[in-house]
Amino acid sequence: MIEVNRLDGTIYWINPHMIETMETNPDVTLTMLSGKKIVIKNPPDEVIEKIVAYRKKIGADAQEVL
């Protein structure tokens, strides 16, 4: 799970494998595989860094083919 901050400051934990898309319009909006949309404060680069760190932590990066 990765930590993100909703616009009201609430800390929210999400499973990064369930993120389908991330867009800025102008706020960062995550669309989950379920169709649920989550609007967050975190900039896209920070979310990507958290996803990469999470995947390294669980060893998922070692299973991917470059």
All heavy atoms as TSV, in Angstrom:
chain	resi	resn	atom	element	x	y	z
A	1	MET	N	N	0.841	-1.179	0.000
A	1	MET	CA	C	0.000	0.000	0.000
A	1	MET	C	C	0.890	1.247	0.000
A	1	MET	O	O	1.967	1.232	0.590
A	1	MET	CB	C	-0.875	0.011	1.245
A	1	MET	CG	C	-1.762	-1.227	1.405
A	1	MET	SD	S	-3.051	-1.335	0.199
A	1	MET	CE	C	-4.343	-0.485	1.019
A	2	ILE	N	N	0.404	2.278	-0.672
A	2	ILE	CA	C	1.120	3.549	-0.641
A	2	ILE	C	C	0.211	4.621	-0.022
A	2	ILE	O	O	-1.005	4.542	-0.105
A	2	ILE	CB	C	1.605	3.996	-2.036
A	2	ILE	CG1	C	0.436	4.257	-2.982
A	2	ILE	CG2	C	2.581	2.988	-2.621
A	2	ILE	CD1	C	0.824	4.947	-4.274
A	3	GLU	N	N	0.853	5.589	0.601
A	3	GLU	CA	C	0.132	6.662	1.265
A	3	GLU	C	C	-0.030	7.836	0.313
A	3	GLU	O	O	0.925	8.274	-0.320
A	3	GLU	CB	C	0.928	7.109	2.493
A	3	GLU	CG	C	0.277	8.216	3.276
A	3	GLU	CD	C	1.130	8.642	4.446
A	3	GLU	OE1	O	1.486	7.785	5.281
A	3	GLU	OE2	O	1.459	9.845	4.517
A	4	VAL	N	N	-1.254	8.344	0.223
A	4	VAL	CA	C	-1.529	9.570	-0.529
A	4	VAL	C	C	-2.353	10.485	0.367
A	4	VAL	O	O	-2.935	10.046	1.354
A	4	VAL	CB	C	-2.277	9.281	-1.860
A	4	VAL	CG1	C	-1.408	8.496	-2.821
A	4	VAL	CG2	C	-3.596	8.564	-1.630
A	5	ASN	N	N	-2.380	11.756	0.018
A	5	ASN	CA	C	-3.130	12.738	0.804
A	5	ASN	C	C	-4.278	13.285	-0.026
A	5	ASN	O	O	-4.057	13.819	-1.115
A	5	ASN	CB	C	-2.220	13.897	1.231
A	5	ASN	CG	C	-1.112	13.427	2.130
A	5	ASN	OD1	O	-1.353	12.740	3.105
A	5	ASN	ND2	N	0.108	13.778	1.799
A	6	ARG	N	N	-5.475	13.144	0.510
A	6	ARG	CA	C	-6.641	13.706	-0.171
A	6	ARG	C	C	-6.602	15.229	-0.038
A	6	ARG	O	O	-5.827	15.781	0.742
A	6	ARG	CB	C	-7.904	13.138	0.437
A	6	ARG	CG	C	-7.951	11.620	0.230
A	6	ARG	CD	C	-9.245	11.073	0.614
A	6	ARG	NE	N	-10.061	11.052	-0.595
A	6	ARG	CZ	C	-11.101	10.277	-0.767
A	6	ARG	NH1	N	-11.493	9.494	0.196
A	6	ARG	NH2	N	-11.786	10.310	-1.880
A	7	LEU	N	N	-7.404	15.921	-0.814
A	7	LEU	CA	C	-7.395	17.377	-0.802
A	7	LEU	C	C	-7.703	17.966	0.563
A	7	LEU	O	O	-7.207	19.038	0.906
A	7	LEU	CB	C	-8.389	17.923	-1.836
A	7	LEU	CG	C	-8.022	17.666	-3.295
A	7	LEU	CD1	C	-9.081	18.260	-4.217
A	7	LEU	CD2	C	-6.655	18.204	-3.640
A	8	ASP	N	N	-8.486	17.267	1.379
A	8	ASP	CA	C	-8.818	17.785	2.715
A	8	ASP	C	C	-7.746	17.460	3.753
A	8	ASP	O	O	-7.903	17.740	4.929
A	8	ASP	CB	C	-10.179	17.270	3.176
A	8	ASP	CG	C	-10.213	15.762	3.400
A	8	ASP	OD1	O	-9.176	15.077	3.219
A	8	ASP	OD2	O	-11.293	15.254	3.762
A	9	GLY	N	N	-6.639	16.829	3.306
A	9	GLY	CA	C	-5.539	16.506	4.202
A	9	GLY	C	C	-5.601	15.116	4.796
A	9	GLY	O	O	-4.672	14.684	5.471
A	10	THR	N	N	-6.685	14.411	4.558
A	10	THR	CA	C	-6.830	13.053	5.070
A	10	THR	C	C	-5.813	12.135	4.415
A	10	THR	O	O	-5.623	12.171	3.203
A	10	THR	CB	C	-8.254	12.518	4.767
A	10	THR	OG1	O	-9.212	13.399	5.320
A	10	THR	CG2	C	-8.451	11.118	5.329
A	11	ILE	N	N	-5.149	11.321	5.241
A	11	ILE	CA	C	-4.208	10.334	4.713
A	11	ILE	C	C	-5.008	9.129	4.261
A	11	ILE	O	O	-5.906	8.658	4.949
A	11	ILE	CB	C	-3.167	9.942	5.773
A	11	ILE	CG1	C	-2.298	11.156	6.107
A	11	ILE	CG2	C	-2.315	8.774	5.279
A	11	ILE	CD1	C	-1.343	10.927	7.256
A	12	TYR	N	N	-4.678	8.640	3.079
A	12	TYR	CA	C	-5.416	7.550	2.462
A	12	TYR	C	C	-4.391	6.537	1.966
A	12	TYR	O	O	-3.362	6.915	1.422
A	12	TYR	CB	C	-6.206	8.149	1.281
A	12	TYR	CG	C	-7.381	7.360	0.794
A	12	TYR	CD1	C	-8.551	7.294	1.520
A	12	TYR	CD2	C	-7.332	6.712	-0.439
A	12	TYR	CE1	C	-9.647	6.595	1.055
A	12	TYR	CE2	C	-8.426	6.014	-0.910
A	12	TYR	CZ	C	-9.587	5.960	-0.169
A	12	TYR	OH	O	-10.658	5.266	-0.635
A	13	TRP	N	N	-4.646	5.266	2.175
A	13	TRP	CA	C	-3.741	4.217	1.723
A	13	TRP	C	C	-4.397	3.478	0.561
A	13	TRP	O	O	-5.552	3.078	0.660
A	13	TRP	CB	C	-3.442	3.242	2.852
A	13	TRP	CG	C	-2.642	3.880	3.933
A	13	TRP	CD1	C	-3.110	4.581	4.999
A	13	TRP	CD2	C	-1.230	3.911	4.043
A	13	TRP	NE1	N	-2.071	5.041	5.775
A	13	TRP	CE2	C	-0.899	4.639	5.196
A	13	TRP	CE3	C	-0.194	3.399	3.270
A	13	TRP	CZ2	C	0.399	4.861	5.606
A	13	TRP	CZ3	C	1.104	3.609	3.679
A	13	TRP	CH2	C	1.391	4.338	4.829
A	14	ILE	N	N	-3.647	3.310	-0.532
A	14	ILE	CA	C	-4.206	2.625	-1.699
A	14	ILE	C	C	-3.257	1.529	-2.177
A	14	ILE	O	O	-2.050	1.588	-1.955
A	14	ILE	CB	C	-4.496	3.591	-2.863
A	14	ILE	CG1	C	-3.222	4.306	-3.323
A	14	ILE	CG2	C	-5.563	4.603	-2.499
A	14	ILE	CD1	C	-3.382	5.061	-4.613
A	15	ASN	N	N	-3.822	0.554	-2.835
A	15	ASN	CA	C	-3.043	-0.508	-3.459
A	15	ASN	C	C	-2.628	0.000	-4.835
A	15	ASN	O	O	-3.477	0.199	-5.702
A	15	ASN	CB	C	-3.906	-1.767	-3.584
A	15	ASN	CG	C	-3.160	-2.914	-4.221
A	15	ASN	OD1	O	-2.122	-2.754	-4.854
A	15	ASN	ND2	N	-3.716	-4.099	-4.071
A	16	PRO	N	N	-1.334	0.225	-5.069
A	16	PRO	CA	C	-0.910	0.805	-6.342
A	16	PRO	C	C	-1.169	-0.100	-7.545
A	16	PRO	O	O	-1.229	0.378	-8.680
A	16	PRO	CB	C	0.586	1.060	-6.157
A	16	PRO	CG	C	0.993	0.132	-5.081
A	16	PRO	CD	C	-0.202	-0.023	-4.191
A	17	HIS	N	N	-1.353	-1.395	-7.303
A	17	HIS	CA	C	-1.649	-2.298	-8.419
A	17	HIS	C	C	-3.074	-2.120	-8.923
A	17	HIS	O	O	-3.428	-2.646	-9.977
A	17	HIS	CB	C	-1.418	-3.754	-7.994
A	17	HIS	CG	C	0.019	-4.044	-7.735
A	17	HIS	ND1	N	0.471	-4.431	-6.499
A	17	HIS	CD2	C	1.112	-3.978	-8.536
A	17	HIS	CE1	C	1.781	-4.606	-6.563
A	17	HIS	NE2	N	2.187	-4.327	-7.776
A	18	MET	N	N	-3.874	-1.379	-8.183
A	18	MET	CA	C	-5.266	-1.167	-8.575
A	18	MET	C	C	-5.480	0.173	-9.285
A	18	MET	O	O	-6.592	0.512	-9.657
A	18	MET	CB	C	-6.182	-1.250	-7.346
A	18	MET	CG	C	-6.120	-2.593	-6.624
A	18	MET	SD	S	-6.466	-4.009	-7.693
A	18	MET	CE	C	-8.190	-3.771	-7.989
A	19	ILE	N	N	-4.389	0.938	-9.499
A	19	ILE	CA	C	-4.503	2.215	-10.204
A	19	ILE	C	C	-4.530	1.937	-11.706
A	19	ILE	O	O	-3.634	1.293	-12.248
A	19	ILE	CB	C	-3.326	3.154	-9.879
A	19	ILE	CG1	C	-3.295	3.484	-8.387
A	19	ILE	CG2	C	-3.427	4.444	-10.709
A	19	ILE	CD1	C	-2.042	4.233	-7.953
A	20	GLU	N	N	-5.572	2.428	-12.356
A	20	GLU	CA	C	-5.670	2.269	-13.813
A	20	GLU	C	C	-5.041	3.460	-14.524
A	20	GLU	O	O	-4.256	3.297	-15.447
A	20	GLU	CB	C	-7.126	2.114	-14.227
A	20	GLU	CG	C	-7.288	1.840	-15.698
A	20	GLU	CD	C	-8.716	1.526	-16.090
A	20	GLU	OE1	O	-9.635	1.657	-15.260
A	20	GLU	OE2	O	-8.908	1.148	-17.250
A	21	THR	N	N	-5.404	4.678	-14.091
A	21	THR	CA	C	-4.844	5.880	-14.702
A	21	THR	C	C	-4.609	6.945	-13.647
A	21	THR	O	O	-5.204	6.928	-12.566
A	21	THR	CB	C	-5.789	6.483	-15.773
A	21	THR	OG1	O	-7.017	6.863	-15.158
A	21	THR	CG2	C	-6.049	5.510	-16.908
A	22	MET	N	N	-3.721	7.888	-13.996
A	22	MET	CA	C	-3.466	9.054	-13.159
A	22	MET	C	C	-3.455	10.248	-14.093
A	22	MET	O	O	-2.771	10.235	-15.115
A	22	MET	CB	C	-2.114	8.926	-12.439
A	22	MET	CG	C	-1.771	10.123	-11.610
A	22	MET	SD	S	-0.322	9.925	-10.524
A	22	MET	CE	C	0.929	9.292	-11.599
A	23	GLU	N	N	-4.248	11.270	-13.758
A	23	GLU	CA	C	-4.302	12.449	-14.609
A	23	GLU	C	C	-4.328	13.713	-13.757
A	23	GLU	O	O	-4.672	13.657	-12.577
A	23	GLU	CB	C	-5.526	12.394	-15.531
A	23	GLU	CG	C	-6.844	12.203	-14.813
A	23	GLU	CD	C	-7.994	11.930	-15.759
A	23	GLU	OE1	O	-8.321	12.815	-16.554
A	23	GLU	OE2	O	-8.548	10.833	-15.685
A	24	THR	N	N	-3.941	14.811	-14.368
A	24	THR	CA	C	-4.008	16.106	-13.694
A	24	THR	C	C	-5.028	16.951	-14.439
A	24	THR	O	O	-4.939	17.109	-15.654
A	24	THR	CB	C	-2.646	16.824	-13.683
A	24	THR	OG1	O	-2.152	16.925	-15.015
A	24	THR	CG2	C	-1.642	16.079	-12.841
A	25	ASN	N	N	-6.006	17.473	-13.706
A	25	ASN	CA	C	-7.078	18.240	-14.363
A	25	ASN	C	C	-7.733	19.242	-13.426
A	25	ASN	O	O	-8.939	19.185	-13.283
A	25	ASN	CB	C	-8.105	17.280	-14.956
A	25	ASN	CG	C	-8.630	16.245	-13.992
A	25	ASN	OD1	O	-8.147	16.094	-12.895
A	25	ASN	ND2	N	-9.645	15.525	-14.415
A	26	PRO	N	N	-7.181	20.210	-12.798
A	26	PRO	CA	C	-5.775	20.399	-12.491
A	26	PRO	C	C	-5.310	19.575	-11.298
A	26	PRO	O	O	-4.114	19.382	-11.116
A	26	PRO	CB	C	-5.666	21.884	-12.174
A	26	PRO	CG	C	-6.978	22.226	-11.561
A	26	PRO	CD	C	-7.976	21.354	-12.310
A	27	ASP	N	N	-6.245	19.092	-10.481
A	27	ASP	CA	C	-5.835	18.250	-9.352
A	27	ASP	C	C	-5.496	16.855	-9.860
A	27	ASP	O	O	-6.014	16.406	-10.885
A	27	ASP	CB	C	-6.967	18.140	-8.315
A	27	ASP	CG	C	-7.308	19.485	-7.695
A	27	ASP	OD1	O	-6.369	20.220	-7.357
A	27	ASP	OD2	O	-8.507	19.798	-7.570
A	28	VAL	N	N	-4.629	16.160	-9.141
A	28	VAL	CA	C	-4.251	14.805	-9.527
A	28	VAL	C	C	-5.411	13.869	-9.177
A	28	VAL	O	O	-5.874	13.835	-8.040
A	28	VAL	CB	C	-2.955	14.360	-8.824
A	28	VAL	CG1	C	-2.624	12.918	-9.160
A	28	VAL	CG2	C	-1.803	15.280	-9.211
A	29	THR	N	N	-5.869	13.142	-10.189
A	29	THR	CA	C	-6.984	12.222	-10.012
A	29	THR	C	C	-6.529	10.820	-10.376
A	29	THR	O	O	-6.029	10.589	-11.481
A	29	THR	CB	C	-8.182	12.621	-10.903
A	29	THR	OG1	O	-8.558	13.961	-10.603
A	29	THR	CG2	C	-9.368	11.704	-10.675
A	30	LEU	N	N	-6.685	9.891	-9.436
A	30	LEU	CA	C	-6.387	8.487	-9.684
A	30	LEU	C	C	-7.693	7.789	-10.007
A	30	LEU	O	O	-8.680	7.941	-9.290
A	30	LEU	CB	C	-5.766	7.836	-8.448
A	30	LEU	CG	C	-4.512	8.473	-7.868
A	30	LEU	CD1	C	-4.089	7.726	-6.606
A	30	LEU	CD2	C	-3.396	8.485	-8.890
A	31	THR	N	N	-7.699	7.037	-11.091
A	31	THR	CA	C	-8.854	6.207	-11.411
A	31	THR	C	C	-8.441	4.777	-11.125
A	31	THR	O	O	-7.455	4.285	-11.663
A	31	THR	CB	C	-9.275	6.361	-12.883
A	31	THR	OG1	O	-9.556	7.735	-13.140
A	31	THR	CG2	C	-10.514	5.522	-13.181
A	32	MET	N	N	-9.202	4.144	-10.254
A	32	MET	CA	C	-8.901	2.783	-9.852
A	32	MET	C	C	-9.550	1.796	-10.823
A	32	MET	O	O	-10.456	2.160	-11.579
A	32	MET	CB	C	-9.398	2.536	-8.424
A	32	MET	CG	C	-8.930	3.589	-7.418
A	32	MET	SD	S	-7.158	3.863	-7.372
A	32	MET	CE	C	-6.649	2.447	-6.442
A	33	LEU	N	N	-9.102	0.545	-10.817
A	33	LEU	CA	C	-9.667	-0.471	-11.692
A	33	LEU	C	C	-11.168	-0.655	-11.454
A	33	LEU	O	O	-11.908	-1.029	-12.365
A	33	LEU	CB	C	-8.933	-1.807	-11.519
A	33	LEU	CG	C	-7.495	-1.835	-12.038
A	33	LEU	CD1	C	-6.824	-3.151	-11.671
A	33	LEU	CD2	C	-7.456	-1.598	-13.537
A	34	SER	N	N	-11.619	-0.352	-10.252
A	34	SER	CA	C	-13.047	-0.470	-9.914
A	34	SER	C	C	-13.875	0.655	-10.525
A	34	SER	O	O	-15.097	0.612	-10.492
A	34	SER	CB	C	-13.222	-0.439	-8.398
A	34	SER	OG	O	-12.851	0.838	-7.901
A	35	GLY	N	N	-13.189	1.697	-11.041
A	35	GLY	CA	C	-13.880	2.862	-11.575
A	35	GLY	C	C	-13.931	4.018	-10.588
A	35	GLY	O	O	-14.259	5.142	-10.961
A	36	LYS	N	N	-13.604	3.751	-9.327
A	36	LYS	CA	C	-13.601	4.798	-8.306
A	36	LYS	C	C	-12.513	5.811	-8.619
A	36	LYS	O	O	-11.419	5.451	-9.019
A	36	LYS	CB	C	-13.365	4.179	-6.928
A	36	LYS	CG	C	-13.364	5.174	-5.801
A	36	LYS	CD	C	-13.179	4.498	-4.454
A	36	LYS	CE	C	-13.191	5.523	-3.352
A	36	LYS	NZ	N	-13.117	4.897	-2.033
A	37	LYS	N	N	-12.818	7.089	-8.421
A	37	LYS	CA	C	-11.845	8.158	-8.643
A	37	LYS	C	C	-11.447	8.746	-7.298
A	37	LYS	O	O	-12.299	8.974	-6.443
A	37	LYS	CB	C	-12.425	9.235	-9.543
A	37	LYS	CG	C	-12.665	8.746	-10.965
A	37	LYS	CD	C	-13.087	9.874	-11.862
A	37	LYS	CE	C	-13.373	9.410	-13.250
A	37	LYS	NZ	N	-12.214	9.065	-14.036
A	38	ILE	N	N	-10.145	8.979	-7.128
A	38	ILE	CA	C	-9.616	9.547	-5.894
A	38	ILE	C	C	-8.813	10.787	-6.272
A	38	ILE	O	O	-7.860	10.694	-7.052
A	38	ILE	CB	C	-8.716	8.533	-5.158
A	38	ILE	CG1	C	-9.493	7.247	-4.863
A	38	ILE	CG2	C	-8.154	9.140	-3.881
A	38	ILE	CD1	C	-8.617	6.112	-4.388
A	39	VAL	N	N	-9.197	11.929	-5.743
A	39	VAL	CA	C	-8.496	13.190	-5.999
A	39	VAL	C	C	-7.527	13.406	-4.853
A	39	VAL	O	O	-7.908	13.356	-3.680
A	39	VAL	CB	C	-9.485	14.365	-6.130
A	39	VAL	CG1	C	-8.739	15.657	-6.431
A	39	VAL	CG2	C	-10.519	14.079	-7.218
A	40	ILE	N	N	-6.250	13.644	-5.199
A	40	ILE	CA	C	-5.211	13.753	-4.178
A	40	ILE	C	C	-4.372	15.017	-4.351
A	40	ILE	O	O	-4.369	15.633	-5.418
A	40	ILE	CB	C	-4.291	12.504	-4.196
A	40	ILE	CG1	C	-3.590	12.348	-5.548
A	40	ILE	CG2	C	-5.079	11.256	-3.846
A	40	ILE	CD1	C	-2.540	11.258	-5.596
A	41	LYS	N	N	-3.647	15.363	-3.275
A	41	LYS	CA	C	-2.728	16.512	-3.276
A	41	LYS	C	C	-1.371	16.164	-3.874
A	41	LYS	O	O	-0.685	17.027	-4.397
A	41	LYS	CB	C	-2.459	16.980	-1.846
A	41	LYS	CG	C	-3.524	17.758	-1.192
A	41	LYS	CD	C	-2.965	18.226	0.153
A	41	LYS	CE	C	-3.986	18.852	1.038
A	41	LYS	NZ	N	-3.408	19.282	2.308
A	42	ASN	N	N	-0.951	14.913	-3.726
A	42	ASN	CA	C	0.396	14.507	-4.120
A	42	ASN	C	C	0.636	14.761	-5.608
A	42	ASN	O	O	-0.214	14.432	-6.426
A	42	ASN	CB	C	0.602	13.015	-3.847
A	42	ASN	CG	C	0.245	12.626	-2.439
A	42	ASN	OD1	O	-0.922	12.612	-2.089
A	42	ASN	ND2	N	1.240	12.308	-1.643
A	43	PRO	N	N	1.808	15.321	-5.946
A	43	PRO	CA	C	2.127	15.506	-7.362
A	43	PRO	C	C	2.385	14.149	-8.036
A	43	PRO	O	O	2.796	13.186	-7.370
A	43	PRO	CB	C	3.395	16.367	-7.338
A	43	PRO	CG	C	3.945	16.239	-5.974
A	43	PRO	CD	C	2.833	15.862	-5.061
A	44	PRO	N	N	2.158	14.056	-9.347
A	44	PRO	CA	C	2.341	12.788	-10.057
A	44	PRO	C	C	3.712	12.152	-9.850
A	44	PRO	O	O	3.810	10.938	-9.650
A	44	PRO	CB	C	2.118	13.154	-11.524
A	44	PRO	CG	C	1.274	14.375	-11.481
A	44	PRO	CD	C	1.680	15.105	-10.237
A	45	ASP	N	N	4.779	12.956	-9.881
A	45	ASP	CA	C	6.132	12.403	-9.711
A	45	ASP	C	C	6.284	11.704	-8.363
A	45	ASP	O	O	6.927	10.661	-8.265
A	45	ASP	CB	C	7.197	13.500	-9.835
A	45	ASP	CG	C	7.307	14.045	-11.246
A	45	ASP	OD1	O	6.782	13.395	-12.179
A	45	ASP	OD2	O	7.916	15.109	-11.420
A	46	GLU	N	N	5.691	12.276	-7.322
A	46	GLU	CA	C	5.775	11.675	-5.992
A	46	GLU	C	C	5.018	10.340	-5.954
A	46	GLU	O	O	5.490	9.368	-5.365
A	46	GLU	CB	C	5.196	12.629	-4.955
A	46	GLU	CG	C	5.247	12.100	-3.541
A	46	GLU	CD	C	4.595	13.042	-2.543
A	46	GLU	OE1	O	4.718	14.276	-2.698
A	46	GLU	OE2	O	3.952	12.534	-1.613
A	47	VAL	N	N	3.855	10.292	-6.585
A	47	VAL	CA	C	3.067	9.055	-6.620
A	47	VAL	C	C	3.853	7.966	-7.355
A	47	VAL	O	O	3.935	6.824	-6.894
A	47	VAL	CB	C	1.695	9.283	-7.289
A	47	VAL	CG1	C	0.930	7.969	-7.420
A	47	VAL	CG2	C	0.875	10.302	-6.500
A	48	ILE	N	N	4.462	8.333	-8.476
A	48	ILE	CA	C	5.258	7.359	-9.238
A	48	ILE	C	C	6.425	6.855	-8.405
A	48	ILE	O	O	6.701	5.650	-8.374
A	48	ILE	CB	C	5.727	7.976	-10.573
A	48	ILE	CG1	C	4.511	8.207	-11.479
A	48	ILE	CG2	C	6.763	7.082	-11.258
A	48	ILE	CD1	C	4.793	9.069	-12.684
A	49	GLU	N	N	7.123	7.748	-7.705
A	49	GLU	CA	C	8.235	7.335	-6.837
A	49	GLU	C	C	7.761	6.369	-5.761
A	49	GLU	O	O	8.435	5.374	-5.465
A	49	GLU	CB	C	8.884	8.554	-6.182
A	49	GLU	CG	C	9.709	9.388	-7.129
A	49	GLU	CD	C	10.231	10.661	-6.493
A	49	GLU	OE1	O	10.168	10.795	-5.244
A	49	GLU	OE2	O	10.685	11.537	-7.247
A	50	LYS	N	N	6.597	6.632	-5.176
A	50	LYS	CA	C	6.056	5.747	-4.142
A	50	LYS	C	C	5.699	4.379	-4.721
A	50	LYS	O	O	5.914	3.356	-4.080
A	50	LYS	CB	C	4.834	6.377	-3.481
A	50	LYS	CG	C	5.179	7.536	-2.578
A	50	LYS	CD	C	3.939	8.106	-1.914
A	50	LYS	CE	C	4.318	9.228	-0.965
A	50	LYS	NZ	N	3.242	9.580	-0.053
A	51	ILE	N	N	5.162	4.368	-5.931
A	51	ILE	CA	C	4.813	3.093	-6.575
A	51	ILE	C	C	6.074	2.286	-6.853
A	51	ILE	O	O	6.130	1.086	-6.567
A	51	ILE	CB	C	4.012	3.326	-7.872
A	51	ILE	CG1	C	2.631	3.892	-7.543
A	51	ILE	CG2	C	3.888	2.031	-8.672
A	51	ILE	CD1	C	1.855	4.387	-8.755
A	52	VAL	N	N	7.106	2.933	-7.388
A	52	VAL	CA	C	8.375	2.249	-7.680
A	52	VAL	C	C	8.984	1.697	-6.390
A	52	VAL	O	O	9.422	0.543	-6.339
A	52	VAL	CB	C	9.353	3.192	-8.414
A	52	VAL	CG1	C	10.742	2.589	-8.504
A	52	VAL	CG2	C	8.824	3.521	-9.814
A	53	ALA	N	N	9.006	2.505	-5.335
A	53	ALA	CA	C	9.565	2.057	-4.050
A	53	ALA	C	C	8.770	0.881	-3.496
A	53	ALA	O	O	9.350	-0.094	-2.993
A	53	ALA	CB	C	9.572	3.212	-3.044
A	54	TYR	N	N	7.459	0.928	-3.599
A	54	TYR	CA	C	6.609	-0.163	-3.118
A	54	TYR	C	C	6.898	-1.446	-3.892
A	54	TYR	O	O	7.063	-2.512	-3.307
A	54	TYR	CB	C	5.132	0.230	-3.268
A	54	TYR	CG	C	4.177	-0.914	-3.008
A	54	TYR	CD1	C	3.875	-1.320	-1.716
A	54	TYR	CD2	C	3.577	-1.600	-4.065
A	54	TYR	CE1	C	3.003	-2.366	-1.475
A	54	TYR	CE2	C	2.707	-2.646	-3.836
A	54	TYR	CZ	C	2.430	-3.029	-2.543
A	54	TYR	OH	O	1.575	-4.073	-2.317
A	55	ARG	N	N	7.004	-1.336	-5.217
A	55	ARG	CA	C	7.254	-2.523	-6.036
A	55	ARG	C	C	8.633	-3.116	-5.739
A	55	ARG	O	O	8.792	-4.327	-5.713
A	55	ARG	CB	C	7.084	-2.199	-7.513
A	55	ARG	CG	C	5.603	-1.899	-7.837
A	55	ARG	CD	C	5.373	-1.562	-9.277
A	55	ARG	NE	N	5.686	-2.651	-10.175
A	55	ARG	CZ	C	4.882	-3.679	-10.430
A	55	ARG	NH1	N	3.714	-3.760	-9.822
A	55	ARG	NH2	N	5.238	-4.616	-11.284
A	56	LYS	N	N	9.616	-2.259	-5.474
A	56	LYS	CA	C	10.938	-2.766	-5.089
A	56	LYS	C	C	10.870	-3.472	-3.740
A	56	LYS	O	O	11.485	-4.512	-3.544
A	56	LYS	CB	C	11.949	-1.616	-5.028
A	56	LYS	CG	C	12.397	-1.152	-6.385
A	56	LYS	CD	C	13.404	-0.043	-6.280
A	56	LYS	CE	C	13.834	0.402	-7.664
A	56	LYS	NZ	N	14.764	1.530	-7.621
A	57	LYS	N	N	10.116	-2.896	-2.828
A	57	LYS	CA	C	9.988	-3.457	-1.482
A	57	LYS	C	C	9.389	-4.861	-1.498
A	57	LYS	O	O	9.825	-5.741	-0.759
A	57	LYS	CB	C	9.120	-2.535	-0.617
A	57	LYS	CG	C	8.958	-2.978	0.800
A	57	LYS	CD	C	8.137	-1.973	1.589
A	57	LYS	CE	C	7.918	-2.431	3.002
A	57	LYS	NZ	N	7.126	-1.478	3.775
A	58	ILE	N	N	8.406	-5.084	-2.375
A	58	ILE	CA	C	7.759	-6.385	-2.422
A	58	ILE	C	C	8.433	-7.342	-3.423
A	58	ILE	O	O	8.017	-8.481	-3.578
A	58	ILE	CB	C	6.252	-6.284	-2.706
A	58	ILE	CG1	C	5.979	-5.726	-4.105
A	58	ILE	CG2	C	5.553	-5.486	-1.635
A	58	ILE	CD1	C	4.547	-5.894	-4.558
A	59	GLY	N	N	9.464	-6.836	-4.125
A	59	GLY	CA	C	10.193	-7.678	-5.064
A	59	GLY	C	C	9.552	-7.808	-6.421
A	59	GLY	O	O	9.961	-8.632	-7.237
A	60	ALA	N	N	8.533	-6.998	-6.704
A	60	ALA	CA	C	7.845	-7.088	-7.984
A	60	ALA	C	C	8.735	-6.638	-9.144
A	60	ALA	O	O	8.575	-7.115	-10.258
A	60	ALA	CB	C	6.564	-6.264	-7.964
A	61	ASP	N	N	9.677	-5.725	-8.878
A	61	ASP	CA	C	10.527	-5.243	-9.960
A	61	ASP	C	C	11.444	-6.318	-10.497
A	61	ASP	O	O	11.832	-6.318	-11.658
A	61	ASP	CB	C	11.329	-4.020	-9.511
A	61	ASP	CG	C	12.294	-4.334	-8.380
A	61	ASP	OD1	O	11.942	-5.150	-7.507
A	61	ASP	OD2	O	13.391	-3.758	-8.379
A	62	ALA	N	N	11.800	-7.301	-9.697
A	62	ALA	CA	C	12.704	-8.383	-10.121
A	62	ALA	C	C	12.003	-9.341	-11.086
A	62	ALA	O	O	12.658	-10.054	-11.835
A	62	ALA	CB	C	13.207	-9.147	-8.917
A	63	GLN	N	N	10.680	-9.338	-11.096
A	63	GLN	CA	C	9.919	-10.236	-11.931
A	63	GLN	C	C	9.600	-9.649	-13.291
A	63	GLN	O	O	9.094	-10.328	-14.177
A	63	GLN	CB	C	8.607	-10.615	-11.244
A	63	GLN	CG	C	8.821	-11.311	-9.925
A	63	GLN	CD	C	7.515	-11.487	-9.170
A	63	GLN	OE1	O	6.444	-11.272	-9.691
A	63	GLN	NE2	N	7.629	-11.869	-7.910
A	64	GLU	N	N	9.870	-8.365	-13.496
A	64	GLU	CA	C	9.528	-7.695	-14.741
A	64	GLU	C	C	10.631	-7.821	-15.763
A	64	GLU	O	O	11.815	-7.814	-15.437
A	64	GLU	CB	C	9.226	-6.221	-14.473
A	64	GLU	CG	C	8.010	-6.049	-13.581
A	64	GLU	CD	C	7.723	-4.605	-13.236
A	64	GLU	OE1	O	8.537	-3.724	-13.580
A	64	GLU	OE2	O	6.699	-4.355	-12.616
A	65	VAL	N	N	10.243	-7.930	-17.009
A	65	VAL	CA	C	11.190	-8.016	-18.123
A	65	VAL	C	C	11.346	-6.626	-18.708
A	65	VAL	O	O	10.369	-5.938	-18.967
A	65	VAL	CB	C	10.658	-8.993	-19.192
A	65	VAL	CG1	C	11.628	-9.053	-20.354
A	65	VAL	CG2	C	10.437	-10.362	-18.584
A	66	LEU	N	N	12.582	-6.220	-18.908
A	66	LEU	CA	C	12.827	-4.892	-19.477
A	66	LEU	C	C	12.693	-4.923	-20.969
A	66	LEU	O	O	12.940	-5.816	-21.647
A	66	LEU	CB	C	14.215	-4.400	-19.093
A	66	LEU	CG	C	14.432	-4.230	-17.595
A	66	LEU	CD1	C	15.868	-3.826	-17.329
A	66	LEU	CD2	C	13.511	-3.168	-17.056
